[in-house]
Amino acid sequence: MSSPANAPPGSQDDFGVLCEVESGVLWLSSAITHHANRVRANPSGLKVCGRQASSASIVSIMTALWFLLCGRRAGCR
């Protein structure tokens, strides 16, 4: 298997990298919402959900666009 830096754009290597990044972003968004609602001190009882939860539906699109616009510059990894 070739390294991502040498793979042509749109290859299986790119898809694998995008899936890994997408998975990490989804996990992070869930972890942030969970921490805000269950872990931190919250005397007012205000919950975090709406926008944070609905943002997960666009993660795949935004991840692909980020890498498309970013290209293969080292700063994007």
MIDOSE-1310 file (N, C-alpha, C; in nm, 2 decimals, decimal comma, always signed):
residues 77
mssp	+0,09/-0,12/+0,00/+0,00/+0,00/+0,00/+0,09/+0,12/+0,00; +0,06/+0,22/-0,08/+0,13/+0,34/-0,08/+0,10/+0,44/+0,03; +0,19/+0,53/+0,06/+0,16/+0,62/+0,17/+0,07/+0,73/+0,12; -0,01/+0,79/+0,21/-0,10/+0,90/+0,17/-0,04/+1,01/+0,09
anap	+0,09/+1,04/+0,12/+0,15/+1,15/+0,05/+0,18/+1,12/-0,09; +0,19/+0,99/-0,13/+0,22/+0,95/-0,26/+0,10/+0,90/-0,34; -0,01/+0,89/-0,27/-0,13/+0,83/-0,34/-0,20/+0,94/-0,42; -0,26/+0,90/-0,54/-0,33/+1,00/-0,62/-0,45/+1,04/-0,55
pgsq	-0,50/+1,17/-0,57/-0,62/+1,22/-0,51/-0,74/+1,13/-0,54; -0,82/+1,11/-0,44/-0,94/+1,03/-0,46/-0,92/+0,88/-0,45; -0,80/+0,84/-0,40/-0,77/+0,70/-0,39/-0,83/+0,64/-0,26; -0,82/+0,50/-0,25/-0,86/+0,44/-0,13/-0,79/+0,49/+0,00
ddfg	-0,66/+0,52/-0,02/-0,59/+0,58/+0,09/-0,65/+0,71/+0,15; -0,70/+0,79/+0,05/-0,77/+0,92/+0,09/-0,89/+0,88/+0,17; -0,97/+0,79/+0,12/-1,10/+0,75/+0,18/-1,07/+0,70/+0,32; -0,97/+0,62/+0,34/-0,94/+0,57/+0,47/-0,90/+0,68/+0,57
vlce	-0,82/+0,77/+0,52/-0,79/+0,88/+0,61/-0,91/+0,97/+0,64; -0,99/+1,00/+0,54/-1,11/+1,07/+0,57/-1,20/+1,00/+0,67; -1,22/+0,87/+0,66/-1,30/+0,80/+0,75/-1,25/+0,81/+0,89; -1,11/+0,80/+0,91/-1,05/+0,81/+1,04/-1,07/+0,95/+1,10
vesg	-1,05/+1,05/+1,02/-1,07/+1,19/+1,07/-1,22/+1,21/+1,11; -1,31/+1,16/+1,02/-1,45/+1,18/+1,05/-1,49/+1,11/+1,18; -1,44/+0,99/+1,20/-1,47/+0,92/+1,32/-1,42/+0,99/+1,44; -1,30/+1,05/+1,43/-1,24/+1,13/+1,55/-1,33/+1,25/+1,58
vlwl	-1,37/+1,32/+1,47/-1,45/+1,44/+1,49/-1,59/+1,41/+1,55; -1,65/+1,30/+1,51/-1,78/+1,26/+1,57/-1,76/+1,22/+1,71; -1,65/+1,15/+1,75/-1,62/+1,11/+1,88/-1,60/+1,24/+1,97; -1,53/+1,33/+1,92/-1,50/+1,45/+1,99/-1,62/+1,53/+2,02
ssai	-1,71/+1,55/+1,92/-1,83/+1,62/+1,94/-1,92/+1,55/+2,04; -1,93/+1,42/+2,04/-2,01/+1,35/+2,14/-1,94/+1,37/+2,28; -1,81/+1,36/+2,29/-1,74/+1,37/+2,42/-1,76/+1,51/+2,48; -1,76/+1,62/+2,39/-1,78/+1,75/+2,44/-1,92/+1,77/+2,50
thha	-2,02/+1,72/+2,42/-2,16/+1,73/+2,47/-2,18/+1,65/+2,59; -2,13/+1,53/+2,60/-2,14/+1,45/+2,72/-2,08/+1,52/+2,84; -1,96/+1,57/+2,82/-1,89/+1,64/+2,93/-1,97/+1,76/+2,98; -2,02/+1,84/+2,89/-2,10/+1,96/+2,92/-2,23/+1,92/+3,00
nrvr	-2,29/+1,81/+2,96/-2,42/+1,77/+3,02/-2,40/+1,68/+3,15; -2,30/+1,61/+3,16/-2,29/+1,51/+3,27/-2,18/+1,53/+3,36; -2,06/+1,58/+3,32/-1,94/+1,58/+3,40/-1,92/+1,72/+3,47; -1,94/+1,83/+3,40/-1,91/+1,96/+3,46/-2,02/+2,00/+3,56
anps	-1,98/+2,08/+3,65/-2,07/+2,14/+3,75/-2,17/+2,22/+3,67; -2,30/+2,20/+3,70/-2,40/+2,27/+3,62/-2,52/+2,31/+3,71; -2,50/+2,41/+3,80/-2,61/+2,44/+3,90/-2,74/+2,49/+3,83; -2,73/+2,55/+3,71/-2,85/+2,59/+3,65/-2,93/+2,48/+3,58
glkv	-2,87/+2,37/+3,55/-2,94/+2,26/+3,49/-2,95/+2,28/+3,34; -2,89/+2,38/+3,28/-2,89/+2,41/+3,14/-2,82/+2,30/+3,06; -2,88/+2,24/+2,96/-2,81/+2,13/+2,88/-2,76/+2,18/+2,75; -2,66/+2,12/+2,70/-2,60/+2,14/+2,57/-2,66/+2,03/+2,48
cgrq	-2,72/+2,07/+2,36/-2,76/+1,96/+2,27/-2,78/+2,02/+2,13; -2,89/+2,08/+2,11/-2,94/+2,13/+1,98/-2,83/+2,14/+1,87; -2,76/+2,25/+1,86/-2,67/+2,27/+1,75/-2,56/+2,17/+1,75; -2,50/+2,14/+1,87/-2,39/+2,05/+1,87/-2,43/+1,91/+1,82
assa	-2,54/+1,86/+1,85/-2,59/+1,73/+1,80/-2,62/+1,74/+1,65; -2,69/+1,84/+1,61/-2,72/+1,85/+1,47/-2,60/+1,87/+1,38; -2,49/+1,92/+1,43/-2,37/+1,95/+1,36/-2,31/+1,81/+1,31; -2,33/+1,71/+1,38/-2,27/+1,58/+1,35/-2,32/+1,53/+1,21
sivs	-2,44/+1,58/+1,17/-2,49/+1,53/+1,04/-2,41/+1,59/+0,92; -2,33/+1,69/+0,94/-2,25/+1,75/+0,83/-2,11/+1,72/+0,84; -2,07/+1,64/+0,94/-1,92/+1,61/+0,96/-1,86/+1,54/+0,83; -1,93/+1,45/+0,77/-1,87/+1,38/+0,65/-1,84/+1,49/+0,54
imta	-1,94/+1,57/+0,51/-1,92/+1,67/+0,41/-1,81/+1,77/+0,44; -1,81/+1,82/+0,57/-1,70/+1,92/+0,60/-1,56/+1,86/+0,61; -1,55/+1,73/+0,65/-1,42/+1,66/+0,65/-1,37/+1,65/+0,51; -1,45/+1,61/+0,42/-1,41/+1,59/+0,28/-1,37/+1,73/+0,22
lwfl	-1,45/+1,83/+0,24/-1,42/+1,96/+0,19/-1,29/+2,02/+0,25; -1,27/+2,00/+0,37/-1,15/+2,04/+0,44/-1,02/+1,99/+0,37; -1,02/+1,86/+0,34/-0,91/+1,79/+0,28/-0,90/+1,83/+0,13; -1,01/+1,85/+0,07/-1,01/+1,89/-0,07/-0,95/+2,03/-0,09
lcgr	-1,00/+2,12/+0,00/-0,95/+2,26/-0,01/-0,80/+2,27/+0,04; -0,77/+2,19/+0,14/-0,64/+2,19/+0,20/-0,53/+2,13/+0,11; -0,58/+2,04/+0,03/-0,48/+1,97/-0,06/-0,39/+1,87/+0,03; -0,27/+1,86/-0,01/-0,18/+1,77/+0,05/-0,07/+1,84/+0,13
ragc	-0,10/+1,96/+0,17/+0,00/+2,04/+0,25/+0,02/+1,97/+0,38; +0,14/+1,97/+0,43/+0,18/+1,90/+0,56/+0,10/+1,96/+0,67; +0,07/+2,09/+0,67/+0,00/+2,16/+0,78/-0,14/+2,11/+0,80; -0,20/+2,04/+0,71/-0,33/+1,99/+0,72/-0,34/+1,85/+0,79
r	-0,23/+1,79/+0,82/-0,23/+1,66/+0,88/-0,22/+1,66/+1,03
